[in-house]
Amino acid sequence: MKIQIRVLVVLLLAMLACQTPAFLPQGNAQDEPNPTIESNTVPTVIPADIESVNPASGQESLVALYENVSPGCVAIFTESGQGSGFVFDSQGHIITNYHVIEGAESVEVRFTSGYRVYGTVIGTDLDSDLAVIKVDAAAGELVPLPLGDSSTLQVGQTVIAIGNPFGLESTMTLGIISALGRTLDSERTSPDGQFFTAGDIIQTDAAINPGNSGGPLFNINGEVIGINRAIRTTNFTETGEPVNSGIGFAISVNIIKRVVPVLIETGEYNYPYLGVSSISTLTLDALNALGLKQYTGAYVTNVVPGGPADKAGLKAGDIPTSYADLFAGGDLIIAIDGRDVRTFDEMLAYLITNKSPGDTVVLTVLRGEEKVDLTITLGARP
């Protein structure tokens, strides 16, 4: 059996499912403006019946953490590859990445006890790369893992990954949170062919490799704070499999808490849609070419005709600059619902984790020298 790999973006962002054919999505989520935005409802915290670990006890705490949480971690096998997952609740719902089970006709779930059972995929979310598998397992095998709160995370915190790298089941690795609020391309494209953006992504240096996809990322207390999704690497084995280079990415648990209960109930999840594009990073020369008066905010490069932002009067740039694909005169979003916006990624994370289609938001924009407040009713991603 092979382990399926997906490779994203410029330096090869490998989706950590399994060990087979490489997948090369188009473009770079960091460099290309993407149509927006995502989120939805029903935060649900699964009660933890797993004992927390005292972070002060050093090595012993890590040993105890593994003993406590590993029964809730699973390996997932399909006819095309393998990945990882974890037990979400006592009703037999298992969480993994969509790309782990994509196209699978048969899904086998293996528990750390050695127990094995076939599962059925009951819900998928291509935007955040999540999937829910339902298993009819013995009650003693279902050990739900406690969910943390990703809004409280800080760069530098210790994190632990447990998964199935290269088919090595129940492997535990240790690292830190390297950055917060990253974005990745989603698994779904917009009507104009661009990838939507998945936001609120955790970056970590914990060693994750092909086969870790869908497995949990823990804090030192044994709470799930994310699901490992991808790595960025230029390192490969002799057979072409990507190898960890210290840059991994995980879907934040607050997205999981919003999306998964809806997937269990309806099988799908609708994200809020603003209908704008932006550029994550602009050089000083580009900022000066745009004539911007401040260097933080989300500069609007495109507004989808007829979309929510267009209906509310948000403006994209249309004045040529010295850069071929950069036009001045667009709005600079500097706040959303009274919260400062430093980057497009920050705004995206706020929308994904707090808003649903039909909700309203107030965008504060700089339009030339003037501050303008625009009230926008969010749509659903097309």
ABEGO torsion letter per residue (X at the ends): XBBBBBBBEAAGBBBAABABBBBBBBEBAAABBBBOBBEBBGBBBBBBABBBBBAAAEAAAAAAAAAAAAAABBBBBBAAEBBBBBBABAAGBBBBBAAAABGBABBBBBBAAGBBBBBBBABBBAAAGBBBBBBBBBAAABBBBBBBBAAABBBGBBBBBBBBBGGBBGBBBBBBBABBGBBBBBABBBAAGBBBBBBGBBBBABBBBBGABGBBBBBAAGBBABBBABBBBABBBAAGBBBBAGBBBBBBAAAAAAAAAAAAAAGBBBBBBAGBBBBABBBAAAAAAAGBABABEBBBABBBBGBAAAAAGBBBBABBBABAABBBGBBBBABBGGBBBABAAAAAAAAAAABBBGBBBBBBBBBEABBBBBBBBBBBBX
